[in-house]
Amino acid sequence: MEKNCIIAGQVGFAGSSQVGDNVLIGGQAGISGHLKIGNNVQIGGGSGVIKNIPDNTKVMGYPAKDIKLFIKENKK
């Protein structure tokens, strides 16, 4: 864990993951594997992260994907 991270309640880590600076992880998100979460990343609540997330990215869903793509796919 690096600097200025906020991790909400009921977040689970399985495996070993590196978390960068200024990372926000919403409640009930899960991070599974030996992953690298970049700097300035936001992970939406309830998301399932199963691959590395590059710097300056917002993700959501299961599996976690770019938030713009998630919204586009779930728009009704």
N, CA, C and O atoms as CSV, one atom per row, in Angstrom:
chain,resi,resn,atom,element,x,y,z
A,1,MET,N,N,0.844,-1.166,0.000
A,1,MET,CA,C,0.000,0.000,0.000
A,1,MET,C,C,0.893,1.233,0.000
A,1,MET,O,O,1.859,1.326,0.758
A,2,GLU,N,N,0.557,2.143,-0.838
A,2,GLU,CA,C,1.354,3.368,-0.914
A,2,GLU,C,C,0.632,4.508,-0.207
A,2,GLU,O,O,-0.096,4.271,0.756
A,3,LYS,N,N,0.822,5.737,-0.668
A,3,LYS,CA,C,0.291,6.920,0.021
A,3,LYS,C,C,-1.122,7.275,-0.427
A,3,LYS,O,O,-1.510,7.032,-1.570
A,4,ASN,N,N,-1.886,7.858,0.506
A,4,ASN,CA,C,-3.193,8.462,0.231
A,4,ASN,C,C,-4.204,7.503,-0.380
A,4,ASN,O,O,-4.902,7.864,-1.328
A,5,CYS,N,N,-4.292,6.310,0.139
A,5,CYS,CA,C,-5.263,5.333,-0.357
A,5,CYS,C,C,-6.472,5.307,0.575
A,5,CYS,O,O,-6.342,5.449,1.790
A,6,ILE,N,N,-7.643,5.123,-0.016
A,6,ILE,CA,C,-8.864,4.947,0.761
A,6,ILE,C,C,-9.470,3.612,0.343
A,6,ILE,O,O,-9.762,3.382,-0.831
A,7,ILE,N,N,-9.650,2.744,1.326
A,7,ILE,CA,C,-10.228,1.430,1.069
A,7,ILE,C,C,-11.458,1.305,1.962
A,7,ILE,O,O,-11.347,1.292,3.188
A,8,ALA,N,N,-12.623,1.212,1.339
A,8,ALA,CA,C,-13.881,1.136,2.085
A,8,ALA,C,C,-14.042,-0.229,2.748
A,8,ALA,O,O,-13.244,-1.138,2.521
A,9,GLY,N,N,-15.076,-0.359,3.563
A,9,GLY,CA,C,-15.332,-1.598,4.289
A,9,GLY,C,C,-15.661,-2.769,3.380
A,9,GLY,O,O,-16.194,-2.599,2.283
A,10,GLN,N,N,-15.338,-3.938,3.850
A,10,GLN,CA,C,-15.626,-5.207,3.198
A,10,GLN,C,C,-14.932,-5.376,1.853
A,10,GLN,O,O,-15.451,-6.062,0.972
A,11,VAL,N,N,-13.781,-4.768,1.686
A,11,VAL,CA,C,-12.963,-4.990,0.486
A,11,VAL,C,C,-12.094,-6.202,0.770
A,11,VAL,O,O,-11.520,-6.330,1.851
A,12,GLY,N,N,-12.003,-7.099,-0.222
A,12,GLY,CA,C,-11.217,-8.307,-0.034
A,12,GLY,C,C,-10.042,-8.389,-0.993
A,12,GLY,O,O,-10.160,-8.053,-2.172
A,13,PHE,N,N,-8.905,-8.840,-0.469
A,13,PHE,CA,C,-7.716,-9.091,-1.280
A,13,PHE,C,C,-7.404,-10.571,-1.191
A,13,PHE,O,O,-7.299,-11.118,-0.093
A,14,ALA,N,N,-7.253,-11.230,-2.340
A,14,ALA,CA,C,-6.828,-12.620,-2.378
A,14,ALA,C,C,-5.536,-12.662,-3.188
A,14,ALA,O,O,-5.523,-12.242,-4.345
A,15,GLY,N,N,-4.475,-13.150,-2.611
A,15,GLY,CA,C,-3.180,-13.098,-3.274
A,15,GLY,C,C,-2.443,-11.855,-2.812
A,15,GLY,O,O,-2.845,-11.194,-1.854
A,16,SER,N,N,-1.376,-11.554,-3.495
A,16,SER,CA,C,-0.606,-10.354,-3.142
A,16,SER,C,C,-0.748,-9.361,-4.278
A,16,SER,O,O,-0.522,-9.686,-5.443
A,17,SER,N,N,-1.124,-8.154,-3.922
A,17,SER,CA,C,-1.303,-7.105,-4.930
A,17,SER,C,C,-0.550,-5.861,-4.505
A,17,SER,O,O,-0.452,-5.559,-3.315
A,18,GLN,N,N,-0.017,-5.136,-5.485
A,18,GLN,CA,C,0.622,-3.853,-5.237
A,18,GLN,C,C,-0.406,-2.776,-5.522
A,18,GLN,O,O,-1.045,-2.785,-6.575
A,19,VAL,N,N,-0.567,-1.851,-4.594
A,19,VAL,CA,C,-1.523,-0.766,-4.751
A,19,VAL,C,C,-0.742,0.536,-4.791
A,19,VAL,O,O,0.054,0.815,-3.894
A,20,GLY,N,N,-0.970,1.341,-5.839
A,20,GLY,CA,C,-0.242,2.594,-6.020
A,20,GLY,C,C,-0.739,3.715,-5.128
A,20,GLY,O,O,-1.525,3.486,-4.209
A,21,ASP,N,N,-0.278,4.928,-5.402
A,21,ASP,CA,C,-0.671,6.126,-4.668
A,21,ASP,C,C,-2.054,6.597,-5.096
A,21,ASP,O,O,-2.468,6.385,-6.235
A,22,ASN,N,N,-2.764,7.238,-4.170
A,22,ASN,CA,C,-4.050,7.894,-4.453
A,22,ASN,C,C,-5.088,6.936,-5.032
A,22,ASN,O,O,-5.794,7.285,-5.978
A,23,VAL,N,N,-5.184,5.747,-4.479
A,23,VAL,CA,C,-6.134,4.741,-4.956
A,23,VAL,C,C,-7.377,4.762,-4.068
A,23,VAL,O,O,-7.279,4.818,-2.843
A,24,LEU,N,N,-8.543,4.716,-4.705
A,24,LEU,CA,C,-9.819,4.639,-4.001
A,24,LEU,C,C,-10.486,3.314,-4.364
A,24,LEU,O,O,-10.650,3.000,-5.543
A,25,ILE,N,N,-10.869,2.538,-3.351
A,25,ILE,CA,C,-11.524,1.257,-3.595
A,25,ILE,C,C,-12.859,1.256,-2.857
A,25,ILE,O,O,-12.904,1.382,-1.633
A,26,GLY,N,N,-13.944,1.111,-3.613
A,26,GLY,CA,C,-15.284,1.127,-3.037
A,26,GLY,C,C,-15.610,-0.144,-2.281
A,26,GLY,O,O,-14.977,-1.181,-2.479
A,27,GLY,N,N,-16.607,-0.053,-1.411
A,27,GLY,CA,C,-17.014,-1.166,-0.558
A,27,GLY,C,C,-17.381,-2.429,-1.317
A,27,GLY,O,O,-17.953,-2.374,-2.405
A,28,GLN,N,N,-17.047,-3.552,-0.735
A,28,GLN,CA,C,-17.338,-4.885,-1.239
A,28,GLN,C,C,-16.660,-5.209,-2.567
A,28,GLN,O,O,-17.077,-6.136,-3.262
A,29,ALA,N,N,-15.630,-4.463,-2.924
A,29,ALA,CA,C,-14.844,-4.813,-4.116
A,29,ALA,C,C,-13.913,-5.966,-3.750
A,29,ALA,O,O,-13.550,-6.139,-2.587
A,30,GLY,N,N,-13.534,-6.742,-4.747
A,30,GLY,CA,C,-12.603,-7.839,-4.536
A,30,GLY,C,C,-11.451,-7.749,-5.510
A,30,GLY,O,O,-11.650,-7.458,-6.689
A,31,ILE,N,N,-10.245,-7.996,-5.026
A,31,ILE,CA,C,-9.046,-7.972,-5.862
A,31,ILE,C,C,-8.398,-9.336,-5.721
A,31,ILE,O,O,-7.960,-9.721,-4.637
A,32,SER,N,N,-8.342,-10.065,-6.831
A,32,SER,CA,C,-7.910,-11.455,-6.785
A,32,SER,C,C,-6.704,-11.689,-7.683
A,32,SER,O,O,-6.750,-11.430,-8.886
A,33,GLY,N,N,-5.639,-12.175,-7.092
A,33,GLY,CA,C,-4.440,-12.508,-7.852
A,33,GLY,C,C,-3.265,-11.665,-7.407
A,33,GLY,O,O,-3.353,-10.891,-6.454
A,34,HIS,N,N,-2.193,-11.829,-8.099
A,34,HIS,CA,C,-0.966,-11.080,-7.826
A,34,HIS,C,C,-0.937,-9.922,-8.817
A,34,HIS,O,O,-0.269,-9.987,-9.849
A,35,LEU,N,N,-1.672,-8.863,-8.488
A,35,LEU,CA,C,-1.943,-7.790,-9.441
A,35,LEU,C,C,-1.231,-6.503,-9.078
A,35,LEU,O,O,-0.756,-6.326,-7.957
A,36,LYS,N,N,-1.169,-5.601,-10.062
A,36,LYS,CA,C,-0.638,-4.261,-9.848
A,36,LYS,C,C,-1.756,-3.268,-10.124
A,36,LYS,O,O,-2.272,-3.188,-11.238
A,37,ILE,N,N,-2.120,-2.518,-9.098
A,37,ILE,CA,C,-3.108,-1.459,-9.210
A,37,ILE,C,C,-2.307,-0.163,-9.285
A,37,ILE,O,O,-1.591,0.177,-8.344
A,38,GLY,N,N,-2.422,0.560,-10.393
A,38,GLY,CA,C,-1.614,1.750,-10.631
A,38,GLY,C,C,-1.970,2.926,-9.742
A,38,GLY,O,O,-2.831,2.825,-8.867
A,39,ASN,N,N,-1.299,4.038,-9.977
A,39,ASN,CA,C,-1.550,5.281,-9.257
A,39,ASN,C,C,-2.826,5.944,-9.760
A,39,ASN,O,O,-3.183,5.813,-10.930
A,40,ASN,N,N,-3.511,6.658,-8.868
A,40,ASN,CA,C,-4.713,7.424,-9.213
A,40,ASN,C,C,-5.816,6.564,-9.813
A,40,ASN,O,O,-6.503,6.985,-10.743
A,41,VAL,N,N,-5.982,5.369,-9.283
A,41,VAL,CA,C,-7.010,4.435,-9.759
A,41,VAL,C,C,-8.223,4.517,-8.835
A,41,VAL,O,O,-8.086,4.654,-7.619
A,42,GLN,N,N,-9.415,4.431,-9.437
A,42,GLN,CA,C,-10.657,4.350,-8.677
A,42,GLN,C,C,-11.358,3.050,-9.063
A,42,GLN,O,O,-11.563,2.771,-10.245
A,43,ILE,N,N,-11.720,2.262,-8.057
A,43,ILE,CA,C,-12.398,0.988,-8.267
A,43,ILE,C,C,-13.772,1.100,-7.627
A,43,ILE,O,O,-13.887,1.339,-6.425
A,44,GLY,N,N,-14.818,0.928,-8.436
A,44,GLY,CA,C,-16.186,1.052,-7.944
A,44,GLY,C,C,-16.554,-0.060,-6.976
A,44,GLY,O,O,-16.025,-1.169,-7.051
A,45,GLY,N,N,-17.471,0.254,-6.063
A,45,GLY,CA,C,-17.941,-0.719,-5.091
A,45,GLY,C,C,-18.532,-1.950,-5.761
A,45,GLY,O,O,-19.207,-1.844,-6.785
A,46,GLY,N,N,-18.281,-3.106,-5.187
A,46,GLY,CA,C,-18.807,-4.361,-5.705
A,46,GLY,C,C,-18.088,-4.890,-6.931
A,46,GLY,O,O,-18.512,-5.889,-7.512
A,47,SER,N,N,-17.021,-4.248,-7.330
A,47,SER,CA,C,-16.292,-4.675,-8.536
A,47,SER,C,C,-15.397,-5.865,-8.239
A,47,SER,O,O,-14.990,-6.085,-7.098
A,48,GLY,N,N,-15.096,-6.629,-9.280
A,48,GLY,CA,C,-14.181,-7.753,-9.175
A,48,GLY,C,C,-12.981,-7.513,-10.060
A,48,GLY,O,O,-13.102,-7.532,-11.285
A,49,VAL,N,N,-11.833,-7.290,-9.468
A,49,VAL,CA,C,-10.610,-6.989,-10.216
A,49,VAL,C,C,-9.825,-8.281,-10.378
A,49,VAL,O,O,-9.418,-8.905,-9.399
A,50,ILE,N,N,-9.618,-8.673,-11.640
A,50,ILE,CA,C,-8.892,-9.916,-11.909
A,50,ILE,C,C,-7.721,-9.715,-12.866
A,50,ILE,O,O,-7.105,-10.681,-13.316
A,51,LYS,N,N,-7.414,-8.434,-13.179
A,51,LYS,CA,C,-6.242,-8.142,-14.001
A,51,LYS,C,C,-5.658,-6.810,-13.564
A,51,LYS,O,O,-6.316,-6.035,-12.871
A,52,ASN,N,N,-4.437,-6.548,-13.964
A,52,ASN,CA,C,-3.766,-5.304,-13.604
A,52,ASN,C,C,-4.570,-4.096,-14.080
A,52,ASN,O,O,-5.248,-4.150,-15.106
A,53,ILE,N,N,-4.483,-3.007,-13.316
A,53,ILE,CA,C,-5.163,-1.769,-13.697
A,53,ILE,C,C,-4.107,-0.686,-13.856
A,53,ILE,O,O,-3.362,-0.405,-12.918
A,54,PRO,N,N,-4.035,-0.069,-15.046
A,54,PRO,CA,C,-3.011,0.962,-15.276
A,54,PRO,C,C,-3.329,2.263,-14.527
A,54,PRO,O,O,-4.445,2.464,-14.048
A,55,ASP,N,N,-2.334,3.125,-14.440
A,55,ASP,CA,C,-2.491,4.434,-13.801
A,55,ASP,C,C,-3.663,5.212,-14.391
A,55,ASP,O,O,-4.027,5.039,-15.554
A,56,ASN,N,N,-4.245,6.080,-13.550
A,56,ASN,CA,C,-5.269,7.043,-13.972
A,56,ASN,C,C,-6.487,6.393,-14.626
A,56,ASN,O,O,-6.993,6.882,-15.636
A,57,THR,N,N,-6.945,5.300,-14.048
A,57,THR,CA,C,-8.074,4.562,-14.606
A,57,THR,C,C,-9.202,4.458,-13.582
A,57,THR,O,O,-8.952,4.323,-12.384
A,58,LYS,N,N,-10.447,4.523,-14.065
A,58,LYS,CA,C,-11.624,4.269,-13.232
A,58,LYS,C,C,-12.277,3.005,-13.768
A,58,LYS,O,O,-12.567,2.909,-14.960
A,59,VAL,N,N,-12.511,2.025,-12.879
A,59,VAL,CA,C,-13.101,0.763,-13.304
A,59,VAL,C,C,-14.305,0.412,-12.437
A,59,VAL,O,O,-14.471,0.901,-11.320
A,60,MET,N,N,-15.142,-0.467,-13.009
A,60,MET,CA,C,-16.325,-0.918,-12.284
A,60,MET,C,C,-16.815,-2.219,-12.910
A,60,MET,O,O,-16.533,-2.491,-14.077
A,61,GLY,N,N,-17.548,-3.028,-12.138
A,61,GLY,CA,C,-18.173,-4.236,-12.650
A,61,GLY,C,C,-17.363,-5.481,-12.387
A,61,GLY,O,O,-16.289,-5.448,-11.786
A,62,TYR,N,N,-17.928,-6.606,-12.870
A,62,TYR,CA,C,-17.223,-7.878,-12.783
A,62,TYR,C,C,-17.270,-8.569,-14.134
A,62,TYR,O,O,-18.354,-8.881,-14.627
A,63,PRO,N,N,-16.139,-8.811,-14.732
A,63,PRO,CA,C,-14.833,-8.354,-14.273
A,63,PRO,C,C,-14.721,-6.843,-14.430
A,63,PRO,O,O,-15.381,-6.253,-15.286
A,64,ALA,N,N,-13.898,-6.228,-13.615
A,64,ALA,CA,C,-13.744,-4.774,-13.641
A,64,ALA,C,C,-13.266,-4.319,-15.017
A,64,ALA,O,O,-12.331,-4.878,-15.590
A,65,LYS,N,N,-13.936,-3.290,-15.526
A,65,LYS,CA,C,-13.570,-2.723,-16.828
A,65,LYS,C,C,-13.683,-1.216,-16.751
A,65,LYS,O,O,-14.268,-0.681,-15.810
A,66,ASP,N,N,-13.128,-0.531,-17.733
A,66,ASP,CA,C,-13.178,0.927,-17.759
A,66,ASP,C,C,-14.611,1.395,-17.522
A,66,ASP,O,O,-15.549,0.846,-18.100
A,67,ILE,N,N,-14.778,2.394,-16.684
A,67,ILE,CA,C,-16.112,2.815,-16.276
A,67,ILE,C,C,-16.957,3.309,-17.455
A,67,ILE,O,O,-18.173,3.120,-17.462
A,68,LYS,N,N,-16.331,3.934,-18.440
A,68,LYS,CA,C,-17.092,4.391,-19.615
A,68,LYS,C,C,-17.676,3.201,-20.370
A,68,LYS,O,O,-18.824,3.250,-20.812
A,69,LEU,N,N,-16.897,2.137,-20.520
A,69,LEU,CA,C,-17.372,0.931,-21.184
A,69,LEU,C,C,-18.461,0.257,-20.345
A,69,LEU,O,O,-19.459,-0.213,-20.891
A,70,PHE,N,N,-18.274,0.209,-19.025
A,70,PHE,CA,C,-19.274,-0.380,-18.135
A,70,PHE,C,C,-20.607,0.343,-18.265
A,70,PHE,O,O,-21.652,-0.296,-18.385
A,71,ILE,N,N,-20.576,1.666,-18.242
A,71,ILE,CA,C,-21.821,2.450,-18.358
A,71,ILE,C,C,-22.471,2.235,-19.718
A,71,ILE,O,O,-23.688,2.072,-19.806
A,72,LYS,N,N,-21.669,2.235,-20.780
A,72,LYS,CA,C,-22.199,2.044,-22.132
A,72,LYS,C,C,-22.882,0.678,-22.259
A,72,LYS,O,O,-23.961,0.580,-22.843
A,73,GLU,N,N,-22.268,-0.360,-21.723
A,73,GLU,CA,C,-22.820,-1.709,-21.827
A,73,GLU,C,C,-24.064,-1.908,-20.963
A,73,GLU,O,O,-24.897,-2.759,-21.277
A,74,ASN,N,N,-24.205,-1.141,-19.885
A,74,ASN,CA,C,-25.322,-1.324,-18.960
A,74,ASN,C,C,-26.374,-0.227,-19.082
A,74,ASN,O,O,-27.265,-0.131,-18.239
A,75,LYS,N,N,-26.283,0.583,-20.101
A,75,LYS,CA,C,-27.237,1.665,-20.312
A,75,LYS,C,C,-28.509,1.082,-20.909
A,75,LYS,O,O,-28.453,0.281,-21.842
A,76,LYS,N,N,-29.645,1.482,-20.374
A,76,LYS,CA,C,-30.915,0.980,-20.912
A,76,LYS,C,C,-31.902,2.089,-21.037
A,76,LYS,O,O,-33.031,1.864,-21.472
